Amino acid sequence: MNAAGSQRVDTIVVGAGLAGSLSALALCGRGHKVLILDKGDPPAGASAVAAGIVNPYTGIRARPIWRHDEAWAAFLEMLRVADASALFAPTGILRPAGDEVQARIFEESARTLGDRAVWLTPGAARERIPRLVMHGGALLIRRGGMIRPGQLVHAVLAQCKRLGAQLMERTHVDSFGEDGRSAYVTVGRQRLCASRVVLAPGYGWRRFAALDKLNLHAIKGQVVWVRRPRVLPHSVNIPISGHGYVAPQGDLLVVGTSYERSFHHVGPTEEESRRILERAALMWPPLVNATRVGVDAGVRVTTPRTRLPICGPVPGFKRAWVFTGLGSKGLLMSSLVARSLPEYLENPSAVPPVLSPTLR
């Protein structure tokens, strides 16, 4: 039967995290009839745990991410379309240099990035973040900021529904497949059909045999919530990124993150919480005495070598697609890839080869 009973559905999107919700939004914006299925109450998993730092210039060298200008433009466009611009705080990002070598690299990056970033002396950096520890100065990335991913997903899904999409929560998809004319998913004994299926299951990719063969890795990430120390006024809302990160969220700070490539369960651990705080305190010592109020953990999906998402037909299929592997750049990569998804579905050859799904 059709996914929506007697109503024709063009696309079924499985998963309502960043990749799934933004895919649905892009498709709805092109007039597609979309059904979104999620096994829980979105947002969940990595989309709910992330601190929400939006940074086009990452790594120890602050190098631009893939198609960084397009990704930034796609992110801002997505906020506008989702009526979610007010959720984004364009605070910039402060990156203290960890040693003399990184200080030289950051100074050069500031010259290369032009008005997107500026190099600050230690005094100027500490005017922004009191008691910040650094070697030689800090890189202020002006093109960046923060948004709570959970709030964003809620806003995007609400806009999808206003555009006519259907959302079925707490719906466990058992399998997917296709025939010559349509694609389908099975939910219990029911088969839901559409012209296409887009699978954006995040860490749930392993539940599907055809996806479990893809070249994907799982990385567990943990964050610790602490009360904002008095030394950091409430007027200071710029995140710090160096030995981990510190992201202000009202009366609290989100401190992260871990990159656990081997783990036995997806929940947080005391050992990792202690390690995260000790590491972050190297760049901002007031964390040593900060009061913990909570801890979260989630699993990112990433692709070895490219560290880019995958988007394209599942190997062996034509109408069943997969979009996952956002890694730690999910807010920008999901916006960039989802914006082009309608075009990709109509013309699979338009998918950049670097994004094509591959097998292990």
C-alpha positions as CSV (number, residue, x, y, z in Angstrom):
1,M,0.0,0.0,0.0
2,N,1.0,3.6,-0.3
3,A,2.9,5.1,2.6
4,A,0.0,7.5,3.3
5,G,-2.9,5.3,2.5
6,S,-4.6,6.7,-0.6
7,Q,-2.4,9.7,-0.8
8,R,0.6,9.4,-3.2
9,V,4.0,9.8,-1.5
10,D,7.1,10.7,-3.5
11,T,9.7,10.0,-0.8
12,I,9.9,8.1,2.4
13,V,12.7,9.5,4.7
14,V,13.8,7.1,7.4
15,G,15.4,9.0,10.3
16,A,14.5,12.4,11.7
17,G,18.0,13.6,12.9
18,L,19.8,16.4,11.1
19,A,20.3,14.5,7.8
20,G,16.8,13.2,7.7
21,S,14.9,16.3,8.7
22,L,16.9,18.6,6.4
23,S,16.5,16.1,3.5
24,A,12.7,16.2,4.1
25,L,12.8,20.0,4.2
26,A,14.6,20.3,0.9
27,L,12.3,17.8,-0.7
28,C,9.1,19.5,0.6
29,G,10.4,22.8,-0.7
30,R,10.5,21.3,-4.2
31,G,6.9,20.2,-3.8
32,H,7.6,16.5,-3.0
33,K,5.1,14.6,-0.9
34,V,7.2,13.3,2.0
35,L,6.7,10.8,4.8
36,I,9.2,10.9,7.6
37,L,9.6,7.9,9.9
38,D,11.6,7.8,13.1
39,K,12.0,5.1,15.6
40,G,11.9,7.4,18.6
41,D,10.9,11.0,19.5
42,P,13.2,13.2,17.5
43,P,15.7,14.6,18.0
44,A,17.8,11.8,19.5
45,G,21.2,10.4,19.3
46,A,24.1,12.5,18.1
47,S,21.7,15.2,16.8
48,A,20.5,15.8,20.3
49,V,23.8,15.6,22.2
50,A,26.0,17.8,20.1
51,A,26.9,21.3,21.5
52,G,25.9,22.9,18.2
53,I,29.1,24.7,17.3
54,V,29.0,25.8,13.7
55,N,32.6,26.1,12.4
56,P,33.7,26.0,8.8
57,Y,37.4,26.1,9.7
58,T,38.3,23.0,11.8
59,G,41.3,20.9,12.8
60,I,44.6,21.9,14.4
61,R,45.3,24.1,11.3
62,A,41.9,25.8,11.0
63,R,41.6,24.7,7.4
64,P,38.3,25.2,5.5
65,I,36.0,22.2,5.4
66,W,34.9,20.8,2.0
67,R,33.0,23.5,0.0
68,H,33.0,25.7,3.0
69,D,31.5,28.8,1.3
70,E,28.7,26.7,-0.2
71,A,28.2,25.0,3.2
72,W,27.9,28.2,5.1
73,A,25.5,29.7,2.5
74,A,23.4,26.5,2.6
75,F,23.3,26.6,6.4
76,L,22.0,30.2,6.5
77,E,19.5,29.4,3.7
78,M,18.3,26.4,5.6
79,L,17.7,28.6,8.7
80,R,15.7,31.0,6.7
81,V,13.5,28.3,5.0
82,A,12.9,26.6,8.3
83,D,12.0,29.9,10.0
84,A,14.8,29.2,12.5
85,S,17.2,32.1,12.0
86,A,16.5,33.3,15.6
87,L,17.9,30.0,17.0
88,F,21.4,30.7,15.6
89,A,23.8,32.9,17.6
90,P,26.5,34.2,15.3
91,T,29.0,34.6,18.2
92,G,32.1,33.5,16.3
93,I,34.5,30.9,17.8
94,L,37.7,31.5,19.8
95,R,40.5,29.1,19.2
96,P,43.5,29.5,21.6
97,A,46.8,28.3,20.2
98,G,48.0,25.2,22.0
99,D,51.7,25.7,21.3
100,E,54.1,27.9,19.4
101,V,53.7,25.9,16.2
102,Q,49.9,26.2,16.2
103,A,50.2,29.9,17.0
104,R,52.2,30.4,13.8
105,I,49.7,28.3,11.9
106,F,46.8,30.3,13.3
107,E,48.4,33.6,12.5
108,E,48.9,32.5,8.9
109,S,45.3,31.3,8.8
110,A,44.1,34.7,9.9
111,R,45.9,36.3,7.0
112,T,44.6,33.7,4.5
113,L,40.9,33.8,5.7
114,G,40.7,37.6,5.4
115,D,37.7,39.1,7.1
116,R,36.5,35.6,8.1
117,A,39.0,35.4,11.0
118,V,41.4,37.5,13.0
119,W,44.4,36.8,15.1
120,L,44.2,38.1,18.7
121,T,47.0,38.8,21.1
122,P,46.8,37.1,24.6
123,G,45.5,40.3,26.1
124,A,42.8,40.8,23.5
125,A,41.7,37.1,23.8
126,R,41.4,37.3,27.6
127,E,39.3,40.4,27.2
128,R,36.8,38.0,25.6
129,I,37.4,35.0,27.8
130,P,39.0,35.7,31.2
131,R,41.7,33.4,32.3
132,L,42.0,31.7,28.9
133,V,45.3,29.8,28.5
134,M,47.1,30.0,25.2
135,H,50.5,30.2,23.5
136,G,51.0,33.5,21.7
137,G,47.4,34.3,21.1
138,A,44.1,33.0,19.7
139,L,42.3,32.8,16.4
140,L,38.9,34.4,16.4
141,I,36.8,32.8,13.7
142,R,34.2,35.4,12.8
143,R,32.2,33.1,10.5
144,G,30.7,30.8,13.1
145,G,28.5,30.5,16.1
146,M,26.2,28.2,18.0
147,I,22.7,26.6,17.6
148,R,21.1,23.9,19.7
149,P,20.7,21.0,17.2
150,G,17.7,19.6,19.1
151,Q,15.8,22.9,18.8
152,L,16.8,23.1,15.1
153,V,15.5,19.7,14.4
154,H,12.2,20.5,16.1
155,A,11.9,23.7,14.0
156,V,12.8,21.9,10.7
157,L,10.2,19.2,11.3
158,A,7.6,21.7,12.2
159,Q,8.2,23.5,8.9
160,C,8.1,20.2,7.0
161,K,4.7,19.6,8.4
162,R,3.5,23.0,7.4
163,L,4.7,22.2,3.9
164,G,2.6,19.0,3.9
165,A,5.0,16.3,5.1
166,Q,3.8,13.6,7.4
167,L,5.8,12.5,10.5
168,M,5.4,9.1,12.1
169,E,7.3,8.9,15.4
170,R,8.1,5.7,17.3
171,T,7.9,3.8,14.1
172,H,10.5,1.0,13.8
173,V,11.5,0.3,10.2
174,D,12.5,-3.4,9.8
175,S,13.7,-3.4,6.3
176,F,13.7,-1.7,2.9
177,G,13.7,-2.8,-0.7
178,E,12.5,-1.9,-4.2
179,D,10.9,-3.3,-7.3
180,G,10.9,-1.9,-10.9
181,R,8.4,0.9,-10.1
182,S,8.8,1.9,-6.4
183,A,10.8,1.6,-3.2
184,Y,9.4,0.4,0.1
185,V,10.0,0.0,3.8
186,T,8.5,-2.6,6.1
187,V,7.0,-1.6,9.4
188,G,5.9,-4.8,11.2
189,R,3.6,-6.6,8.7
190,Q,3.0,-3.4,6.7
191,R,4.8,-2.4,3.6
192,L,4.9,1.4,2.9
193,C,5.7,2.3,-0.7
194,A,6.9,5.5,-2.5
195,S,8.9,6.5,-5.5
196,R,12.0,6.6,-3.4
197,V,13.3,5.9,0.0
198,V,16.1,8.0,1.7
199,L,17.7,6.3,4.6
200,A,19.2,8.7,7.2
201,P,19.4,6.3,10.2
202,G,22.6,7.6,11.8
203,Y,24.0,5.0,14.2
204,G,21.1,2.8,13.2
205,W,22.7,2.0,9.9
206,R,24.0,-1.3,11.3
207,R,20.4,-2.6,11.6
208,F,20.1,-3.0,7.9
209,A,22.1,-5.7,6.2
210,A,22.7,-3.7,3.0
211,L,23.9,-0.7,5.0
212,D,26.1,-2.6,7.4
213,K,28.4,-3.4,4.4
214,L,29.1,0.3,3.8
215,N,32.4,2.0,4.7
216,L,31.2,3.7,7.8
217,H,32.6,4.0,11.3
218,A,30.9,4.7,14.6
219,I,32.6,7.2,17.1
220,K,31.1,7.8,20.5
221,G,31.1,11.3,21.8
222,Q,30.4,12.5,25.3
223,V,29.7,15.9,26.7
224,V,29.6,17.2,30.3
225,W,27.2,20.0,31.5
226,V,28.6,22.3,34.2
227,R,27.3,25.5,35.9
228,R,28.8,28.6,34.5
229,P,31.5,29.8,36.9
230,R,31.2,33.4,38.1
231,V,34.4,34.4,36.4
232,L,32.6,34.1,33.0
233,P,29.9,36.8,32.8
234,H,26.6,35.9,31.1
235,S,27.4,38.5,28.5
236,V,30.1,36.1,27.2
237,N,28.6,33.6,24.8
238,I,31.4,32.7,22.5
239,P,32.5,29.1,22.4
240,I,36.1,28.1,22.9
241,S,37.6,25.3,20.8
242,G,41.0,23.9,21.5
243,H,41.6,21.1,24.0
244,G,38.0,20.0,23.4
245,Y,35.5,22.8,23.6
246,V,33.5,24.9,26.0
247,A,30.2,26.1,24.7
248,P,28.1,28.6,26.8
249,Q,24.4,27.7,27.1
250,G,22.7,30.2,29.4
251,D,23.6,29.4,33.0
252,L,25.4,26.3,31.9
253,L,28.5,25.3,29.9
254,V,28.7,22.3,27.6
255,V,32.2,20.8,27.8
256,G,33.2,18.2,25.2
257,T,34.0,16.0,23.6
258,S,35.3,12.5,23.4
259,Y,36.2,10.5,20.3
260,E,35.8,6.9,21.3
261,R,36.3,4.5,18.5
262,S,35.9,1.4,20.6
263,F,33.1,1.3,23.1
264,H,30.9,-1.4,24.7
265,H,27.8,0.7,25.3
266,V,26.5,4.1,24.1
267,G,25.9,5.6,27.6
268,P,28.2,8.1,29.3
269,T,31.0,7.0,31.7
270,E,32.5,8.7,34.7
271,E,36.0,8.1,33.5
272,E,35.4,9.9,30.2
273,S,33.6,12.8,32.0
274,R,36.7,13.3,34.1
275,R,39.0,13.1,31.1
276,I,37.0,15.7,29.2
277,L,37.0,18.2,32.0
278,E,40.7,17.7,32.8
279,R,41.6,18.3,29.1
280,A,39.4,21.3,28.7
281,A,40.8,22.8,31.9
282,L,44.2,23.0,30.2
283,M,42.8,25.9,28.1
284,W,40.3,27.3,30.7
285,P,41.3,26.5,34.3
286,P,38.0,27.6,36.0
287,L,36.6,24.3,34.9
288,V,38.6,22.6,37.6
289,N,36.1,23.7,40.3
290,A,33.0,23.9,38.1
291,T,29.9,22.1,39.4
292,R,28.7,19.2,37.2
293,V,25.0,19.1,36.5
294,G,24.7,16.4,33.8
295,V,26.3,14.3,31.1
296,D,25.2,13.0,27.7
297,A,26.6,10.7,25.1
298,G,25.8,9.9,21.5
299,V,27.3,8.2,18.5
300,R,28.5,10.0,15.4
301,V,28.8,8.2,12.1
302,T,31.8,9.0,10.0
303,T,33.5,7.8,6.8
304,P,37.2,6.8,6.9
305,R,39.6,8.7,4.8
306,T,37.3,11.4,3.4
307,R,35.6,12.4,6.6
308,L,32.7,13.5,4.4
309,P,29.1,12.3,4.4
310,I,27.9,9.7,2.0
311,C,24.8,10.3,-0.2
312,G,23.7,8.2,-3.1
313,P,22.0,5.0,-4.0
314,V,22.6,2.1,-1.7
315,P,25.0,-0.3,-3.6
316,G,22.8,-2.7,-5.5
317,F,19.7,-0.4,-5.5
318,K,18.4,2.4,-7.6
319,R,15.4,3.8,-5.7
320,A,16.8,3.3,-2.1
321,W,19.3,6.0,-1.1
322,V,21.4,6.5,1.9
323,F,22.5,9.8,3.5
324,T,24.6,9.6,6.6
325,G,28.2,10.0,7.9
326,L,28.0,13.6,9.0
327,G,30.7,13.2,11.6
328,S,31.5,16.3,13.7
329,K,30.6,18.8,10.9
330,G,26.9,17.8,10.8
331,L,25.3,21.2,10.9
332,L,27.1,22.4,7.8
333,M,27.4,19.1,5.9
334,S,23.7,18.2,6.4
335,S,22.7,21.7,5.1
336,L,25.0,21.5,2.1
337,V,24.1,18.0,0.9
338,A,20.4,18.2,1.7
339,R,20.1,21.3,-0.4
340,S,21.2,19.4,-3.4
341,L,19.4,16.2,-2.6
342,P,16.3,16.8,-4.9
343,E,18.7,17.3,-7.8
344,Y,20.7,14.2,-6.9
345,L,17.6,12.1,-6.8
346,E,16.6,13.2,-10.3
347,N,20.1,12.9,-11.7
348,P,22.3,10.5,-9.7
349,S,25.3,11.3,-11.9
350,A,25.3,14.8,-10.3
351,V,26.4,13.3,-6.9
352,P,30.0,14.3,-6.4
353,P,32.1,11.1,-6.5
354,V,33.6,11.8,-3.1
355,L,30.1,11.4,-1.6
356,S,29.1,8.2,-3.3
357,P,28.5,5.2,-0.9
358,T,31.2,2.6,-1.0
359,L,31.6,-0.8,0.5
360,R,34.2,-1.8,3.1
